[in-house]
Every structure is written in C-alpha cells, then in structure tokens.
C-alpha cells in the first residue's frame, strides 16, 4: 500500500465516522425542532442557513485557489513559498469576515420579506439571523491560517477529528436547549459559541502539527495575475453553486411559506446523507490525487481520472436508486405522513443527487488542475437558466419543479461543458469515448432503477418491515446489474485491482 493510499484510507475512515455522527445528530435535531416546537422553526433555520450560504460567496473560492497553489510547494518542500501563501490566506480571510458581516447587516431589514407567511410566534427573527451571521463571521475571523496544509499534506482526518469534537458538544447543547427549555433562541446561541470554540481548538492543533510553517513573507508580483484570474473563475462557479441550493430554499420560503420549506428540508436532510458521504470521500482523496497529478505523466493522470469517474458514477447511481425507492417510506417512519410531499419530489431529488455527484467529481478535477478560467462562462449560464426555470417552475409545479429545474440546468449545461473544457485544456484528447461510456452506464442505471421500483412496489405499506425489504432490494439488485454489465471492462478490472491492493490480497 502506497503512502497516498494510506492517507486516503485514514481520511475516508474518519470521514465515514464524521458523516455517521453528524447525520444521526442532524436527524435528532430536526426531529426535535418539528416535535418540540414546530415545523416552522425548521423552515426558519433552513432560510437563515441559505441566506448565509449565499453571503459566503464573499469567500470567492480563495480556499480552493490557495490550496491549489500549495500542492506543488508542499510536494517539493518550498517552505518560503508556503509561508508566503499562508500569510496571504490569513489576510484575505479577515477581509472576508468583514465583508460578510456588512452584507449580513444589509440583508437584515429585508428579512421579513423573504417569508411568505408570518414567522413563528415569540421569535425575534432578526436576533436569530444575527446569531447565524456571527457563526459565519467567527468561522472566517478566527480560522487558522495553517488549515490548507491539512488538505495538501493528505491529512484531512485532522479536520474531521476537530470538527467531530466541536459538533458533538454543539449538538449536545442544542438538544438540551430544545428538550429542557423548548427555546429556539437558546438553540441558535449554540452556533456562534461553538464556532469560536472549534476555531480555537483548530488553531492550537494545527500550530502543533505544522510548527515549521509560519504565516510570513510576501509573494512576487508575478503570482497575483494568474492567482486573481483563477479566483475569478472559481468565484463564478461559487455563484452557480449558490443558485443550485441556497437560492432554491429562499424561493420556496418566499413563494410557498415556512411549512413547505420545512417539508423540503426533511427531504433535503435525507439527501444530505449520500451527498455528505460523496463530498467527504472526495475531500479525503483530493489531496492524494492533487499530489499524484503534480508528479505523474499525462497518461497515468487520465487513467486515474477514468477509474475515479467509474467509481463515482456507480456510487451515484446506487444512491439515487436508494433515494427513489426509500424516500417516502422512511419519512413516514421518521416524522410522519404530515411531512410527506408527492413522490415526484423524491424522484426529482434522486435525479438532482445523481447529476450533482457527477458534477462534484468534475469540480474536484477543476480544483486540482486549476482549470476554472477556461470555463468561466458556463456557471453564469447555468445560474441564469436555473433562476429563470426556478421562478417559472415553482409557480406551476411547486417544490418538485424547483428540483427538476436545478437538475436540468446542471445536466444539460454544466456537465457537458465541464467535460469538454477538462479534456481540451488538460487531458488534450477527445472526450467522445468517455462520454459514450458513461451514457451507457446511465442507461443501465435507469433500467436498474425501474427494476428496483417495480420490485419495491410488491411490498406495500410504510412500516418498518417494508423498509427493510426495500433496503435489501436496493442493495442487491442495482449492484448485481452493474457488476454483470461491466465485469469485462478495463474500469471494472482496475477497480478490483485497487480493492485487492488496498486489502492486501493482490497476488
């Protein structure tokens, strides 16, 4: 087992543990919000988080751009360059904290207009929003400058351990606030308090882990031209990402109300389970892939990209099928039938998850290769199309219209464009064979989804035994179909070879 693989496995193990704990606690918190004080409070939380997520665009992709510039210096041991980059990082994040704070104060007078109906009785929505705002501001103001070293050193597990400790303490305090006091404001106070605590712990640990690096020095003027160009490309992509999720929630709250926003949040919470797993898996392997790409030749880079694509398309298809077949049954068992939306919302959520997972892989490749500026217009086109479709579809088809609009804008605009640019400017080869291969995979995945849905309908009801049977169907049927369809391909053989190598069974 190579050092890169060892780091990736360690990162993945902690990522799985982190995802498991935060997902379970997320379910507990949302259940308590609905049962203890009312679904509208969940809708209000979702709205505040979405507004702050949109304001986070002030970060402009600095984190990604700085991490990209650190891969090469860290791989070759250029300490002076690393220190100068960390100094820039520290200055930039203090400015970002101030910008977000000012933007937050600008939004404050218009907060009531983003809620269609009346806010929950007895809650000061402006105070609640300020607590969420302070949580975001402190996360930038107090963030340690050595944080990117955790990524480029392939030790993302450090990040997971610190967050796991901080989040566990925060969740315990929030549960106490909801169960003992039934007070939503106390619940919100926990966000900035533990943001400060977590940032301080992070700073102490990373200082001890990387004592040889200090935020000091200056970069040459020649650095800033390409850097600003890259940040501009990433910033446009960040705008696009906001239109995918945060703006959707704001539209739902503004046009449909807090209760429907809470129902949507229930579906979104379930969607977070596979999304978090995929995203943290990407974060776990990203540093190793960046290190590999900084040292290997073009042919070996493409081989790794093709293998990663195969793995993530398989995972995306499997998880999407599980979502379609299990959504309604699980929600009934979790929070009751009152929180159910039509089955079309489940289907739209699964489709959105699939295209976003494929997009996440391509996004990771752009982070590693630095190809953002070359594709700078596509995110703007997707964002404009998505907002227009959202405004039209939410008035005609409600929540499912918003989800289908977002999925369509990603699948028809961004994915083809990202593939074209990645192959043209980095791999310098035709993408046709790659595209045909994964279009075939998607057709097989659609057939597997239909087969699973048909089998799941044979067991009627929304009770626990029905859920267990459907889970078994979703695990066995699609994976068996995928294995039968691809076991002769080079990608499947490479996957088996990688598994044997990781498990020590390679001969």
Secondary structure, DSSP 8 states (H G I E B T S, - for coil): --HHHHHHHHHHHHHHHHHHHHHHHHHHHHHHIIIII-HHHHHHHHHHHHHHHHHGGGGTTHHHHHHHHHHHHHHHT-HHHHHHHHHHHHHHHHHHHHHHHHHHHHHHTTGGGG-SS---TT--HHHHHHHHHHHHHHHHHT--TTHHHHHHTT-HHHHHHHHHHHHHHHHHHHHHIIIII--HHHHHHHHHHHHHHHHHHHHHHHHHHTTT--S-----HHHHHHHHHHHHHHHHHHHHHHHHTHHHHHHHHHHH-HHHHHHHHHHHHHHHHHHHHHHHHHHHHHHHHHHHHTTS-HHHHHHHHHHHHHHHHHHHHHHHHHHHHHHHHHHHHHH-GGG---HHHHHHHHHHHHHHHHHHHHHHHHHHH---GGGHHHHHHHHHHHHHHHHHHHHHHHHHHHHHHHHHHIIIIIHHHHHHHHIIIII-S-SHHHHHHHHHHHHHHHHHHHHHHHHHHTS-SSSHHHHHHHHHHHHHHHHHHHHHHHTTSHHHHHHHHHHHHHHT---
